[in-house]
Amino acid sequence: MNAEMMSIKELATYLNLSIPTVYRMTIPGKKKPNPLPHYKIQGSLRFSKEKIEKWLETKEVAA
């Protein structure tokens, strides 16, 4: 795997969101059936930049 991985802090900066907001976005629920794609490695969340960009494309709102 040659994907760029980001920590929760790096992703929060990349998305211009707070760390608690990014963490909440990883938790699936009734109102959030499509949470942020992530990996849990030794208790830490890691995010693939490629998967995040694909996820963001699904969130685009047509003008």
N, C-alpha and C positions, 0 to 999 in steps of 0.2 A: 504494500500500500504506500503510495507516494503522495498522499493528500496532505495539504497544509492543515494542521490541527491548531485550534485556538482554545485557550482557557475561557472560563466564564467571564473573567475580567476583560480579556481581549475582545470577546464577542460583544460584551456590553458597550465597549468603546466603539467597535465597528458599527453597531446598530444605533448608537447614540441613545442607549437606554441604561437604566440603573441595573446593578447586579441583581437585586431582589426581583425586579421585573423579568429579567432573563430567566432566572431560576423558576419563577412561576410559569413561564411560557413552556417549560419542559414537562410540566405535569399535565397528563391528559385528563379530560373531564367531559361532562355532558355538553358544556358550552364550548369546549376546546377539543374537538375530535382529532385535530391535526397539530400536535405539539411540536416544538422545535426538535429536529433530529439531533441526537447526541449519543455519546458513549460514556459509560461510567468506568473509569480506570483507577483501580486502587482507591475508590471512594471519591475521586475527583471527576467532575464533568468535563468532557472534552467535546469539541465541535469541529466537524469537517467543514472547511470554508466552502468547498464545492457543494456539499449537501445543503448548507445554509442558503447558498445562492439559488439552488433549485427550489427550496422551500419558499423563499421569498417570491419567486416567480408565480407560485400558486396563490400568493396573497395579493397580487396586483389587481387593482380596481380599475375597470374601464371608465374612461372619462365620458 
